[in-house]
Amino acid sequence: MLETIAILLVLLWALGYFTAYTMGGFIHVLLVIAVIVVLIRLIRGQRI
């Protein structure tokens, strides 16, 4: 489930970044959170 959320956040971030969407800052924050979650899972040795 976290993988799906991370992929969705990356897509939303790209959409916000390339279209200068006003919520782009919020999407960047969500992207950072998603990357941190994925890194924590990698460090713990869980499969992504």
Backbone bond lengths (Angstrom), bond angles and torsions (degrees), N, CA, C in turn:
res aa  C-N    CA-C-N  psi(-1)  N-CA   C-N-CA  omega(-1)  CA-C   N-CA-C  phi
1 M - - - 1.436 - - 1.532 110.57 -
2 L 1.321 117.16 -40.26 1.457 119.99 178.98 1.524 111.54 -64.04
3 E 1.322 116.24 -33.41 1.464 118.98 178.86 1.524 110.20 -63.84
4 T 1.326 116.51 -41.68 1.462 121.50 179.34 1.522 110.63 -63.19
5 I 1.322 116.35 -43.25 1.460 120.61 178.37 1.524 110.41 -63.42
6 A 1.322 116.97 -42.75 1.466 120.46 -179.71 1.525 110.87 -62.97
7 I 1.320 117.66 -42.87 1.468 121.20 178.81 1.526 110.09 -64.34
8 L 1.312 116.94 -43.30 1.460 120.91 178.60 1.523 111.05 -61.14
9 L 1.327 116.58 -42.67 1.457 120.06 179.52 1.521 111.87 -65.44
10 V 1.324 117.05 -38.63 1.465 119.85 177.04 1.525 110.24 -63.02
11 L 1.322 117.42 -43.15 1.463 120.51 179.15 1.529 111.26 -64.56
12 L 1.323 117.11 -42.78 1.460 119.83 178.11 1.523 111.55 -65.38
13 W 1.341 115.97 -38.28 1.459 120.17 177.66 1.523 110.53 -62.38
14 A 1.330 116.70 -46.00 1.462 120.40 179.16 1.526 110.40 -61.67
15 L 1.320 117.22 -41.90 1.457 120.89 178.30 1.533 110.47 -61.06
16 G 1.305 116.46 -45.96 1.463 120.68 179.11 1.519 112.61 -66.57
17 Y 1.298 116.42 -36.63 1.463 120.78 -178.22 1.523 111.48 -69.90
18 F 1.308 116.68 -43.86 1.461 120.33 -174.37 1.527 113.39 -84.30
19 T 1.318 117.90 -18.55 1.459 119.49 -179.93 1.524 112.15 -107.82
20 A 1.326 117.19 5.95 1.470 122.51 -179.00 1.528 110.66 54.08
21 Y 1.288 116.30 41.63 1.459 123.07 179.58 1.525 109.25 -64.72
22 T 1.311 118.09 141.04 1.457 121.97 -174.52 1.531 112.58 -65.74
23 M 1.308 117.34 -24.28 1.467 120.47 178.97 1.524 111.56 -89.81
24 G 1.324 117.65 14.88 1.457 121.78 -176.86 1.516 113.13 -55.33
25 G 1.335 117.41 -38.63 1.464 120.85 179.19 1.516 111.60 -61.77
26 F 1.312 116.98 -41.01 1.455 121.63 179.09 1.519 110.64 -65.61
27 I 1.327 116.38 -40.69 1.457 121.11 178.99 1.524 109.85 -64.58
28 H 1.333 118.08 -38.19 1.460 120.65 178.01 1.533 110.90 -62.78
29 V 1.316 116.22 -40.45 1.470 119.86 177.63 1.525 110.21 -62.46
30 L 1.330 117.25 -44.17 1.459 120.66 178.84 1.528 111.37 -63.88
31 L 1.333 116.61 -37.42 1.457 120.32 177.84 1.522 110.84 -63.33
32 V 1.311 117.39 -43.47 1.462 121.11 178.99 1.527 109.94 -61.44
33 I 1.319 117.10 -42.42 1.472 120.48 178.17 1.527 110.44 -62.03
34 A 1.331 117.15 -42.71 1.462 120.82 -179.98 1.525 110.89 -63.33
35 V 1.326 117.49 -42.12 1.465 120.77 179.12 1.524 110.49 -64.09
36 I 1.319 117.46 -41.53 1.465 120.91 178.76 1.528 110.69 -61.90
37 V 1.335 117.44 -42.56 1.469 121.08 179.43 1.523 110.23 -62.39
38 V 1.336 117.02 -44.76 1.465 120.30 179.56 1.526 110.49 -63.14
39 L 1.322 117.75 -42.65 1.474 120.50 179.11 1.520 111.52 -63.47
40 I 1.308 117.49 -40.72 1.470 120.54 178.37 1.527 109.98 -62.29
41 R 1.333 117.07 -41.74 1.467 119.72 178.56 1.519 111.19 -65.15
42 L 1.342 117.25 -38.01 1.463 120.20 177.81 1.528 111.18 -65.40
43 I 1.325 116.71 -43.37 1.459 121.03 -179.36 1.527 110.68 -63.37
44 R 1.324 116.77 -38.51 1.470 120.78 179.33 1.524 112.04 -74.58
45 G 1.339 116.94 -10.98 1.455 120.34 177.76 1.509 114.10 87.91
46 Q 1.312 117.47 13.31 1.453 119.99 178.37 1.521 109.10 -82.92
47 R 1.308 115.28 151.16 1.455 121.04 178.27 1.520 109.99 -72.57
48 I 1.329 116.55 138.43 1.474 119.68 -179.63 1.515 109.04 -78.31
